[in-house]
Amino acid sequence: MNLLTGEYNNTIDEKGRVSFPAKLRTAINQNVLMITKGSGHCLWLFTLDEWEQFQSKITCSASLLKEKSMMVVRRFIAPAQDVEFDKNGRLSIPQSLRDYAGLTKDCTILGMAKYVELWDSAAYNEYLESSEDSFRDAAEDFDDISF
């Protein structure tokens, strides 16, 4: 799989389908993705291989006896569903996940190297504005990256 990159604006139709950018579909080169709740009220979409690695790391680290680890499993693993591209390159987003992310019409699709985020566009813009100061601090933590 190629790296998934890019920021795309699109819409979700009345049936909950979103057209996936051709560049991302080509990089994914699969017909099925796993979709789940992400952090920040977005959705995360993984190829099956990346999903297997992600869920394995979480479930292997989780303990049934530790509430915090079970909270993470319940948030990310339990709501996961597989979604398939239709012949027009659209994904049908399950209603429960659309509700979680507040997806109604305008959406933003972000290629995040190994997975994709799907945001309500207004929520994403609000996130960018509200996190600007934190972003600057976080970027400084990457001081060992040089060009």
WORA-V304792 format. One record per residue. N is the residue number from 1. SS is DSSP state (alpha for helix, beta for strand, coil for the rest). Layout:
N/SS
N/SS
//
This chain:
1/coil
2/coil
3/coil
4/beta
5/beta
6/beta
7/beta
8/beta
9/beta
10/beta
11/beta
12/beta
13/coil
14/coil
15/coil
16/coil
17/beta
18/beta
19/beta
20/coil
21/coil
22/alpha
23/alpha
24/alpha
25/alpha
26/alpha
27/alpha
28/alpha
29/coil
30/coil
31/coil
32/beta
33/beta
34/beta
35/beta
36/beta
37/beta
38/coil
39/coil
40/coil
41/coil
42/coil
43/beta
44/beta
45/beta
46/beta
47/coil
48/alpha
49/alpha
50/alpha
51/alpha
52/alpha
53/alpha
54/alpha
55/alpha
56/alpha
57/alpha
58/alpha
59/alpha
60/alpha
61/alpha
62/coil
63/coil
64/coil
65/coil
66/coil
67/alpha
68/alpha
69/alpha
70/alpha
71/alpha
72/alpha
73/alpha
74/alpha
75/alpha
76/alpha
77/alpha
78/coil
79/coil
80/coil
81/beta
82/beta
83/beta
84/beta
85/coil
86/coil
87/coil
88/coil
89/coil
90/beta
91/beta
92/beta
93/coil
94/coil
95/alpha
96/alpha
97/alpha
98/alpha
99/alpha
100/alpha
101/alpha
102/coil
103/coil
104/coil
105/coil
106/beta
107/beta
108/beta
109/beta
110/beta
111/beta
112/beta
113/beta
114/coil
115/coil
116/beta
117/beta
118/beta
119/beta
120/beta
121/alpha
122/alpha
123/alpha
124/alpha
125/alpha
126/alpha
127/alpha
128/alpha
129/alpha
130/alpha
131/coil
132/alpha
133/alpha
134/alpha
135/alpha
136/alpha
137/alpha
138/alpha
139/alpha
140/alpha
141/coil
142/coil
143/coil
144/coil
145/coil
146/coil
147/coil
//
